[in-house]
Amino acid sequence: MSDLMKYEDAVAEFDPVLGLEVHVELGTKTKMFDSAPNSSLGEPNTRVTPVSVGLPGSLPVANERAVEYAIKIGLALNCEIAPFCRFARKNYFYPDLAKAYQISQFDEPIAHDGYVDVELDDGEIFRVNIERAHMEEDAGKNTHIGGDAGRIQGAAYSLVDYNRAGVPLVEIVSRPIEGAGAKTPQVAAAYVRTLRDIFRALEVSEARMERGNVRADVNVSLRPSPDAPLGTRTETKNVNSFKAIEKTVTFEIRRQAKILSEGGKVTQETRHWHEDTSSTSAGREKSDAEDYRYFPEPDLVPVAPAREWVEELRANLPELPVARRRRLREEYGFSDMEMRDVVNADALDIIEATVKAGAAPQAARKWWMGEISRIAKEKNLDLEEVAAKPADVAQLQDLVDQGKLNDKLARKVIAGVLEGEGTPAEVMKARGLEIVRDTAALQAAVAQVIADNPKVVEQIKGGKVKAIGALMGGVMRATKGQADAGEAREMILKQING
């Protein structure tokens, strides 16, 4: 695009600085401040109470489990947990928050001053410092009717669904991420992936980015050199995939570099990511904190978690993702590249479950990263969404280990499993795919192939043993690929050599 600078030139001329605000929807049964079910699904405006829609006289009550989850997130991010914190009103016109303000936290967050170590594709560890993690409520959802691709521009009217209004959120705000240079887009994506994995390990959220459970506001600015003051930042809102986060950072670096190199000024504004064009567009000029007129929420008491409770939660934190990956890499004997491929494919959980179901680690990796991944991509599915489960893959490999299937037949079996035809054993039986163990039938097939290929037989007798491949191919065709290759080879040589 003409309004962009080449990425290599942009990072050579300017020092990029990154900031990320990551929102995670908590997996509590009810909403942050009322008893409505914590679900945005169902018919519009059916998961609501008077508090959800801000009716006069309705009063909020903080969700204790949401506070617990927020503390767990703070601990996992090496944060200090506040002995005393308060909720605040963030005043801003939200069409999808009926009370016209959001209950959040401002100057007294539940967790602050932490860090997380992020592992990049090349194995480098990059530390991201955390400014704060605070609790708040989500807004509802606007649906714009009559506009272009569901956008408000050109819409005739908008519909509001309050099912999501009040869903509990934790927002993690990083400090400025400096020093990443050309790797800044990679650091951004790896950081959000690390947070997503932490949320899942803590079991505080399903953390499905495609469902909006985790989304990131991506702040990017440029400056002439690392010792110069921070530049003017833009904030691209609600980016919800790792690839999109990486592309957003790359695009903004190139766009801002073009503006600055021509003597222009970057506007502090929110921007929107467009997947179809891999670009951002301007939203509104960005407000500063004072514009929101924060003040303490008068209807909620302060939160003061007991130190004993915090320490109990700390003591019971699960193994966190970076440590788990290192342990499993060593236990499974995966190379660094194999483990990176598994992690990037979001396959580690499902491979671990397959190993626990009885498969060898390399076999589990082979099936999930190979045939199953290929078919999943064809169907535009995540690995978690395919019909095959870890127990199925373990059973498939067991059938191979027992000699009932070879790799070619096993691929046909797994295709049947993915079509919903049953377990591997059931598919093998229904499709008649088990390796032929009928010695008489195999001997007959071998004899026929030998009789049909006298020239090949003479080559083998003359010492060209590699020529046996032609005969093997004939036997496999005759048995529909169901002959045991080793047994067939041995039988061929025995019949030829008498």
C-alpha positions as CSV (number, residue, x, y, z in Angstrom):
1,M,0.0,0.0,0.0
2,S,1.3,3.4,-0.9
3,D,0.6,4.9,2.5
4,L,2.8,2.4,4.3
5,M,6.6,2.2,4.7
6,K,8.4,-1.1,4.2
7,Y,8.6,-2.8,7.6
8,E,12.3,-3.3,7.5
9,D,12.8,0.4,6.8
10,A,10.3,1.4,9.5
11,V,12.0,-0.5,12.3
12,A,15.4,0.7,11.1
13,E,14.4,4.3,11.3
14,F,12.1,4.2,14.3
15,D,12.0,2.5,17.7
16,P,8.5,0.8,18.2
17,V,6.9,0.8,21.6
18,L,4.0,-1.5,22.4
19,G,1.3,-1.5,25.0
20,L,-1.4,-4.2,25.4
21,E,-4.7,-4.1,27.3
22,V,-6.0,-7.7,27.4
23,H,-9.6,-8.4,28.5
24,V,-10.6,-11.9,29.6
25,E,-14.2,-12.9,30.3
26,L,-14.3,-14.9,33.6
27,G,-16.1,-18.3,33.6
28,T,-18.3,-17.6,36.6
29,K,-21.9,-18.9,36.8
30,T,-23.3,-15.4,37.2
31,K,-22.4,-11.9,36.1
32,M,-20.1,-9.5,37.9
33,F,-22.6,-7.6,39.8
34,D,-25.9,-9.5,39.6
35,S,-27.4,-12.9,39.6
36,A,-28.1,-13.1,35.8
37,P,-26.5,-16.2,34.1
38,N,-23.0,-15.4,32.8
39,S,-23.8,-16.2,29.2
40,S,-24.1,-14.1,26.1
41,L,-25.9,-16.9,24.3
42,G,-29.6,-17.5,24.0
43,E,-32.3,-15.2,22.7
44,P,-31.4,-11.5,23.0
45,N,-32.1,-9.9,26.3
46,T,-33.0,-13.1,28.1
47,R,-29.9,-13.3,30.4
48,V,-30.7,-10.2,32.3
49,T,-31.9,-8.9,35.6
50,P,-32.9,-5.3,36.6
51,V,-29.2,-4.7,37.5
52,S,-28.1,-5.9,34.0
53,V,-30.1,-3.2,32.3
54,G,-29.6,-0.5,34.9
55,L,-33.2,-0.1,36.1
56,P,-33.7,2.6,38.8
57,G,-33.3,1.3,42.3
58,S,-31.4,-1.9,41.3
59,L,-28.2,-2.3,43.3
60,P,-25.0,-4.2,42.3
61,V,-23.3,-6.9,44.5
62,A,-19.8,-8.0,43.7
63,N,-19.4,-11.7,42.6
64,E,-17.1,-13.4,45.1
65,R,-15.9,-16.0,42.6
66,A,-15.0,-13.3,40.2
67,V,-12.9,-11.7,42.8
68,E,-11.2,-15.0,43.5
69,Y,-10.4,-15.5,39.8
70,A,-9.0,-12.0,39.5
71,I,-6.7,-12.7,42.5
72,K,-5.5,-15.9,40.8
73,I,-4.8,-14.1,37.6
74,G,-2.8,-11.4,39.5
75,L,-0.8,-14.1,41.4
76,A,0.0,-16.0,38.2
77,L,1.3,-12.7,36.7
78,N,3.6,-12.1,39.7
79,C,1.5,-9.1,40.8
80,E,1.1,-7.6,44.2
81,I,-2.4,-8.2,45.5
82,A,-4.0,-5.1,47.0
83,P,-5.0,-5.5,50.7
84,F,-7.8,-3.0,50.0
85,C,-9.3,-1.9,46.7
86,R,-12.4,-0.2,45.4
87,F,-14.7,-0.2,42.3
88,A,-15.2,3.0,40.4
89,R,-17.6,4.4,37.9
90,K,-16.2,5.1,34.4
91,N,-18.5,7.6,32.9
92,Y,-19.0,7.3,29.2
93,F,-21.9,6.9,26.9
94,Y,-22.3,3.2,26.2
95,P,-25.4,2.4,24.2
96,D,-25.0,-1.2,25.3
97,L,-24.7,-0.3,29.1
98,A,-28.0,1.1,30.0
99,K,-26.8,3.0,33.0
100,A,-24.4,5.0,30.9
101,Y,-21.4,4.2,32.9
102,Q,-19.2,1.1,33.5
103,I,-18.3,-0.3,36.9
104,S,-14.5,-0.8,36.7
105,Q,-11.5,-0.1,38.9
106,F,-9.4,3.0,38.5
107,D,-6.7,4.1,40.9
108,E,-7.1,1.1,43.2
109,P,-6.9,-2.2,41.2
110,I,-7.1,-5.6,42.7
111,A,-3.6,-6.5,41.4
112,H,-0.6,-4.4,40.3
113,D,3.1,-4.3,39.5
114,G,3.7,-7.8,38.0
115,Y,5.4,-9.4,35.0
116,V,5.2,-12.4,32.7
117,D,8.0,-14.1,30.8
118,V,7.1,-14.7,27.2
119,E,8.9,-17.4,25.0
120,L,9.4,-16.4,21.4
121,D,9.6,-18.8,18.4
122,D,13.4,-18.8,18.5
123,G,13.4,-19.7,22.2
124,E,14.2,-16.2,23.4
125,I,12.6,-15.2,26.7
126,F,11.1,-11.7,26.7
127,R,9.8,-10.2,29.9
128,V,6.7,-8.0,29.8
129,N,6.0,-5.9,32.8
130,I,2.4,-5.6,34.1
131,E,1.1,-2.3,35.4
132,R,-2.2,-3.6,36.7
133,A,-5.0,-6.2,36.5
134,H,-8.4,-4.9,37.5
135,M,-12.0,-6.1,37.6
136,E,-14.8,-4.7,35.6
137,E,-18.0,-5.5,33.7
138,D,-18.5,-6.1,30.0
139,A,-20.9,-4.1,27.9
140,G,-23.7,-5.5,25.8
141,K,-23.7,-6.0,22.1
142,N,-24.9,-3.7,19.3
143,T,-26.1,-5.0,16.0
144,H,-26.2,-2.4,13.3
145,I,-28.9,-3.0,10.6
146,G,-28.6,-1.8,7.1
147,G,-24.9,-0.7,7.2
148,D,-21.9,-2.1,5.4
149,A,-20.8,-5.5,6.8
150,G,-22.6,-4.9,10.1
151,R,-20.8,-1.6,10.8
152,I,-22.6,1.5,12.2
153,Q,-21.6,3.6,9.1
154,G,-24.7,3.8,6.9
155,A,-26.9,1.7,9.3
156,A,-30.6,2.5,9.4
157,Y,-30.9,1.5,13.0
158,S,-29.2,-0.5,15.8
159,L,-30.4,-3.3,18.1
160,V,-29.0,-3.8,21.6
161,D,-28.6,-7.2,23.3
162,Y,-27.9,-6.9,27.0
163,N,-27.1,-10.6,27.5
164,R,-23.4,-9.8,27.7
165,A,-23.8,-6.6,29.8
166,G,-22.3,-7.3,33.2
167,V,-20.3,-10.3,32.2
168,P,-17.2,-10.3,34.6
169,L,-13.9,-9.2,33.1
170,V,-10.4,-8.8,34.2
171,E,-8.3,-6.3,32.2
172,I,-4.5,-6.8,32.2
173,V,-2.7,-3.6,31.3
174,S,1.0,-3.9,30.4
175,R,3.6,-1.2,31.0
176,P,5.2,0.1,27.8
177,I,6.9,-2.8,26.1
178,E,10.3,-1.5,24.8
179,G,13.4,-3.0,23.3
180,A,11.7,-5.6,21.0
181,G,12.7,-3.8,17.8
182,A,11.8,-5.8,14.7
183,K,10.3,-8.6,16.9
184,T,7.7,-6.3,18.3
185,P,4.7,-7.9,16.4
186,Q,5.9,-11.4,17.5
187,V,6.3,-10.3,21.1
188,A,2.7,-8.9,21.0
189,A,1.2,-12.2,19.7
190,A,3.4,-14.3,22.0
191,Y,2.4,-12.2,25.1
192,V,-1.3,-12.6,24.5
193,R,-0.9,-16.3,23.7
194,T,0.9,-16.7,27.1
195,L,-1.9,-14.9,28.9
196,R,-4.5,-17.0,27.1
197,D,-2.6,-20.2,28.2
198,I,-2.4,-18.9,31.8
199,F,-6.2,-18.3,31.9
200,R,-6.8,-21.8,30.8
201,A,-4.3,-23.3,33.2
202,L,-6.0,-21.4,36.1
203,E,-9.4,-22.6,34.8
204,V,-10.8,-19.1,35.2
205,S,-12.1,-18.8,31.6
206,E,-12.5,-20.9,28.5
207,A,-10.3,-18.3,26.9
208,R,-11.6,-18.9,23.3
209,M,-10.4,-15.9,21.3
210,E,-12.7,-16.7,18.4
211,R,-15.6,-16.4,20.8
212,G,-14.4,-13.1,22.3
213,N,-13.5,-14.6,25.6
214,V,-10.1,-13.0,25.2
215,R,-9.5,-9.8,23.2
216,A,-6.8,-7.3,23.1
217,D,-6.6,-3.5,22.7
218,V,-3.2,-3.0,20.9
219,N,-1.3,0.3,21.5
220,V,1.5,1.2,19.2
221,S,3.8,4.2,19.0
222,L,7.1,5.1,17.4
223,R,10.0,7.3,18.5
224,P,13.2,8.2,16.8
225,S,15.4,6.3,19.2
226,P,15.2,4.2,22.4
227,D,16.3,7.2,24.5
228,A,13.7,9.5,23.0
229,P,10.4,10.3,24.8
230,L,7.4,8.0,23.9
231,G,5.6,8.9,20.7
232,T,1.9,9.4,20.2
233,R,0.1,6.1,20.4
234,T,-2.9,4.6,18.6
235,E,-5.1,2.0,20.2
236,T,-6.6,-0.7,17.9
237,K,-9.6,-2.1,19.7
238,N,-10.8,-5.6,20.3
239,V,-8.4,-7.7,18.3
240,N,-9.2,-11.3,18.9
241,S,-6.7,-13.6,17.2
242,F,-2.9,-14.0,17.5
243,K,-2.4,-13.5,13.8
244,A,-4.5,-10.4,13.8
245,I,-2.6,-9.0,16.8
246,E,0.7,-9.6,14.9
247,K,-0.6,-8.0,11.7
248,T,-2.1,-5.1,13.6
249,V,1.3,-4.2,15.1
250,T,3.0,-4.6,11.8
251,F,0.5,-2.4,10.0
252,E,0.6,0.3,12.6
253,I,4.4,0.4,12.6
254,R,4.4,0.8,8.8
255,R,1.6,3.3,8.7
256,Q,2.9,5.6,11.5
257,A,6.5,5.4,10.1
258,K,5.2,6.7,6.8
259,I,3.5,9.6,8.5
260,L,6.5,10.5,10.7
261,S,9.0,10.1,7.9
262,E,7.1,12.7,5.9
263,G,7.0,15.2,8.7
264,G,3.4,14.5,9.8
265,K,1.9,13.8,13.2
266,V,0.3,10.6,14.4
267,T,-3.2,11.3,15.9
268,Q,-3.9,9.7,19.3
269,E,-7.0,7.8,18.5
270,T,-8.8,4.4,18.6
271,R,-8.6,2.3,15.5
272,H,-10.4,-0.7,14.1
273,W,-8.9,-3.9,12.7
274,H,-10.2,-5.2,9.4
275,E,-9.5,-8.8,8.7
276,D,-10.4,-8.7,5.1
277,T,-7.9,-6.0,4.2
278,S,-5.3,-6.7,7.0
279,S,-5.5,-3.0,7.9
280,T,-6.7,-0.6,10.5
281,S,-9.0,2.4,10.1
282,A,-9.6,5.5,12.3
283,G,-12.3,5.3,15.0
284,R,-12.5,8.2,17.4
285,E,-9.9,10.5,19.0
286,K,-8.7,8.7,22.2
287,S,-9.9,10.0,25.5
288,D,-7.5,10.4,28.5
289,A,-8.4,9.0,31.9
290,E,-9.6,12.3,33.2
291,D,-12.2,12.5,30.4
292,Y,-14.0,9.6,32.0
293,R,-14.7,11.4,35.2
294,Y,-13.9,8.4,37.4
295,F,-15.2,8.4,40.9
296,P,-15.6,5.7,43.6
297,E,-18.7,3.5,43.0
298,P,-21.0,4.5,45.9
299,D,-23.1,1.3,45.7
300,L,-20.3,-1.2,46.3
301,V,-18.3,-1.7,49.4
302,P,-14.5,-1.9,49.1
303,V,-12.8,-5.3,48.5
304,A,-10.4,-6.3,51.2
305,P,-9.2,-9.9,50.6
306,A,-7.8,-11.6,53.7
307,R,-4.1,-12.3,53.5
308,E,-4.7,-15.9,54.5
309,W,-7.0,-16.4,51.6
310,V,-4.6,-14.8,49.1
311,E,-1.8,-17.1,50.4
312,E,-4.0,-20.1,50.1
313,L,-4.8,-19.2,46.5
314,R,-1.1,-18.7,45.8
315,A,-0.2,-22.1,47.3
316,N,-2.8,-23.8,45.1
317,L,-1.8,-22.3,41.8
318,P,-1.4,-24.9,39.1
319,E,1.7,-25.4,37.0
320,L,1.9,-22.4,34.7
321,P,2.3,-22.7,30.9
322,V,6.0,-22.0,30.4
323,A,7.1,-24.4,33.1
324,R,4.7,-27.0,31.8
325,R,5.9,-26.7,28.2
326,R,9.5,-27.2,29.4
327,R,8.6,-30.2,31.5
328,L,6.6,-31.9,28.7
329,R,9.3,-31.1,26.1
330,E,11.8,-33.0,28.2
331,E,9.4,-35.8,29.1
332,Y,8.3,-36.3,25.6
333,G,11.7,-35.9,23.9
334,F,10.4,-33.3,21.5
335,S,12.9,-31.0,19.8
336,D,12.6,-27.3,20.4
337,M,11.1,-26.9,16.9
338,E,8.6,-29.8,17.4
339,M,7.4,-28.2,20.7
340,R,7.1,-24.7,19.1
341,D,5.1,-26.2,16.2
342,V,2.8,-28.0,18.8
343,V,2.4,-24.8,20.8
344,N,1.7,-22.6,17.8
345,A,-0.9,-25.1,16.6
346,D,-2.7,-25.0,20.0
347,A,-2.2,-28.8,20.2
348,L,-0.3,-29.3,23.5
349,D,-3.4,-29.9,25.6
350,I,-4.8,-32.4,23.2
351,I,-1.5,-34.2,22.7
352,E,-1.0,-34.4,26.5
353,A,-4.5,-35.9,26.9
354,T,-3.7,-38.4,24.1
355,V,-0.5,-39.5,25.9
356,K,-2.5,-39.9,29.1
357,A,-4.9,-42.1,27.2
358,G,-2.0,-44.4,26.3
359,A,-0.3,-43.2,23.2
360,A,3.4,-42.6,22.9
361,P,4.2,-38.9,22.7
362,Q,5.7,-39.0,19.2
363,A,2.7,-41.0,17.9
364,A,0.3,-38.5,19.5
365,R,2.2,-35.6,17.9
366,K,2.3,-37.4,14.6
367,W,-1.4,-37.9,14.3
368,W,-2.6,-34.5,15.7
369,M,0.0,-32.4,13.8
370,G,-0.3,-34.5,10.6
371,E,-3.4,-36.1,9.2
372,I,-5.9,-34.7,11.8
373,S,-4.5,-31.2,11.5
374,R,-4.7,-31.4,7.6
375,I,-8.3,-32.5,7.6
376,A,-9.2,-30.0,10.3
377,K,-7.8,-27.2,8.1
378,E,-9.8,-28.4,5.1
379,K,-13.0,-28.2,7.2
380,N,-11.9,-24.9,8.8
381,L,-12.1,-26.4,12.3
382,D,-9.9,-26.1,15.4
383,L,-8.4,-29.3,16.6
384,E,-10.7,-29.1,19.7
385,E,-13.7,-29.1,17.4
386,V,-13.0,-32.2,15.3
387,A,-14.9,-35.5,16.0
388,A,-11.7,-37.4,17.0
389,K,-10.9,-37.3,20.7
390,P,-7.6,-38.1,22.5
391,A,-8.9,-41.6,23.4
392,D,-9.7,-42.2,19.7
393,V,-6.1,-41.3,18.6
394,A,-4.7,-43.5,21.4
395,Q,-6.9,-46.4,20.2
396,L,-5.8,-45.8,16.6
397,Q,-2.2,-46.0,17.5
398,D,-2.8,-49.1,19.5
399,L,-4.4,-50.8,16.5
400,V,-1.2,-49.9,14.5
401,D,1.0,-51.2,17.3
402,Q,-1.0,-54.5,17.3
403,G,-0.3,-54.9,13.6
404,K,-4.0,-54.6,12.7
405,L,-3.5,-51.3,10.7
406,N,-0.6,-49.9,8.8
407,D,-0.2,-46.1,8.4
408,K,-2.1,-46.0,5.1
409,L,-5.0,-47.9,6.5
410,A,-4.9,-45.9,9.7
411,R,-5.3,-42.6,7.7
412,K,-8.4,-44.1,6.2
413,V,-9.7,-45.0,9.6
414,I,-9.0,-41.6,11.1
415,A,-10.9,-40.0,8.2
416,G,-13.9,-42.2,9.1
417,V,-13.6,-41.2,12.8
418,L,-13.6,-37.5,11.7
419,E,-16.7,-38.1,9.7
420,G,-18.5,-39.3,12.8
421,E,-18.5,-43.0,11.9
422,G,-17.5,-44.2,15.4
423,T,-14.3,-45.2,17.2
424,P,-11.2,-46.3,15.3
425,A,-12.0,-50.0,16.0
426,E,-15.6,-49.5,14.8
427,V,-14.5,-47.7,11.6
428,M,-11.9,-50.4,10.9
429,K,-14.5,-53.1,11.2
430,A,-17.3,-51.3,9.3
431,R,-15.0,-50.3,6.4
432,G,-13.1,-53.6,6.4
433,L,-9.7,-52.0,6.7
434,E,-7.9,-54.5,9.0
435,I,-4.6,-55.9,7.6
436,V,-5.2,-59.2,5.8
437,R,-4.1,-62.1,8.0
438,D,-5.4,-64.8,5.7
439,T,-2.2,-66.6,4.8
440,A,-3.8,-68.5,1.9
441,A,-5.3,-65.4,0.4
442,L,-1.9,-63.6,0.7
443,Q,0.0,-66.5,-0.8
444,A,-2.5,-66.5,-3.7
445,A,-2.0,-62.8,-4.3
446,V,1.8,-63.2,-4.2
447,A,1.7,-66.2,-6.6
448,Q,-0.4,-64.2,-9.1
449,V,1.8,-61.2,-9.0
450,I,5.0,-63.3,-9.5
451,A,3.3,-65.1,-12.4
452,D,2.3,-61.8,-14.0
453,N,5.8,-60.2,-13.7
454,P,8.4,-62.7,-15.0
455,K,10.9,-60.0,-16.0
456,V,10.9,-58.5,-12.5
457,V,11.3,-61.9,-11.0
458,E,14.4,-62.4,-13.2
459,Q,15.8,-59.1,-12.0
460,I,15.4,-60.1,-8.4
461,K,17.1,-63.4,-9.0
462,G,19.9,-61.5,-10.7
463,G,20.5,-59.6,-7.5
464,K,18.4,-56.4,-8.1
465,V,16.5,-56.8,-4.8
466,K,15.1,-53.3,-5.1
467,A,13.0,-54.4,-8.0
468,I,10.8,-56.2,-5.4
469,G,9.0,-52.9,-4.9
470,A,7.1,-53.5,-8.2
471,L,5.9,-56.8,-6.9
472,M,5.0,-55.3,-3.5
473,G,2.9,-52.7,-5.2
474,G,1.0,-55.5,-7.1
475,V,0.3,-57.4,-3.9
476,M,-0.9,-54.2,-2.1
477,R,-3.3,-53.5,-5.0
478,A,-4.6,-57.0,-5.0
479,T,-5.3,-56.8,-1.2
480,K,-6.6,-53.2,-1.3
481,G,-3.6,-52.1,0.7
482,Q,-4.4,-54.5,3.5
483,A,-1.5,-56.9,3.3
484,D,1.2,-56.8,6.0
485,A,4.1,-55.3,4.1
486,G,6.8,-57.3,6.0
487,E,4.9,-60.6,5.6
488,A,4.2,-59.9,1.9
489,R,7.9,-59.1,1.2
490,E,9.1,-62.3,3.0
491,M,6.6,-64.4,1.1
492,I,7.6,-63.0,-2.2
493,L,11.3,-63.7,-1.6
494,K,10.5,-67.2,-0.4
495,Q,8.4,-68.1,-3.4
496,I,11.0,-66.6,-5.9
497,N,14.0,-68.2,-4.2
498,G,12.2,-71.5,-3.6
